[in-house]
């Protein structure tokens, strides 16, 4: 087996091992989100999923109006669910939506892909502008296995070391490498500063922070 195939095999094995964990955390996260919706007490809420896909909502049995926004070329459609609205666009510039057009703006593992902190700031501002309530999740840089590259302690390597791996991977698996290269870890304090009125939830695995959720304060009891 040549070097290229070994690298592809590493990515495949990592994705296969990670998939069950992702499904587990996604389901648990969705249960938290549905409890949050219950606390809001909005009848048939209008939800915008920024950077998401209809697949994420496939097992949710609730009454709401769902709009999915994603970049051209990244927007997945489920023709079996004609009730879902699809919009092509940039989550940092959602000019097509009005102020408070949605009851809740939802974003799962997206803000780390929009670019540097200036872009992340634009993303957060747009979420707050178009939604009355927000729910934003992003992976923690302190989790030992980085969720995109599969590398141990990826964010703690010197930049030159990360560049070395990126340049090597780019020759073999460019599309995947582009995704890894353009991922920018979101620091907890930055997330809290952009959603200063939000409440932070830390998802943990074996006591280690796996991801952060920042959400609007519940008008009733806390989660």
C-alpha positions, 0 to 999 in steps of 0.5 A: 500500500502506497503512502497516499492510500495509507493516508486515505485509510487513516482518514477513513478509519478515523471517520468510521470510529468517530461516526458513532460518537458523533451520532451519540453527541448529536442526539444528546445535543438535539434533546437539549435543544428540544428542551430549550424549544419547550421552554420557549413556549412558542407554538410552531416556531420558525427555525433557521439552521445556519450551515446545516442540512436536513439530515440533522433534523430527520429524527425530530418529531416536532411541529416547526417551520425549518429553513436550512441555509448553506453555501452554494455547492454545500446545500443538501436537499431532501426532496422527501421533505418538501416542507423544509425551505432551502436558501443558498447564502453566506452565514456571515452576510444573511442579507436575505433575512430581516431582523428577528425573522426567525424565532430561533437560529440554530448552528451546529459546528459551523462557526469554526469554518467561517474564517478568522475572528472577524468573520466569526464575529460577523457570523455571530452578529448575523445570528443575533440579528435575524433571530429572537433566540440563538443556539450555537455549538462549536468543538472545544480545542481542548478535546484530545482528538481534533474533530476534523483532522483526527490528530491528537492535540492538533491546536497545540502544535506550533503553526509551522508543524501544522503547516507541514502536515497541511502541505503534505496532506494537500498533495494527496487529499486536497478537498479534505485538507482544505476543510482542515486548513480553513477550520479556526478553533473558537475560543470559549471566551470569544464565544461568550464575548460575542453572545454576551447575554448567552448561557454557556453549556459545556459538553464533556466526555470523560470529564474533558470539554468536547464542545461548547454550546452558547444559547439564549437565556431561557425565559423559564428554567435553566437546562 
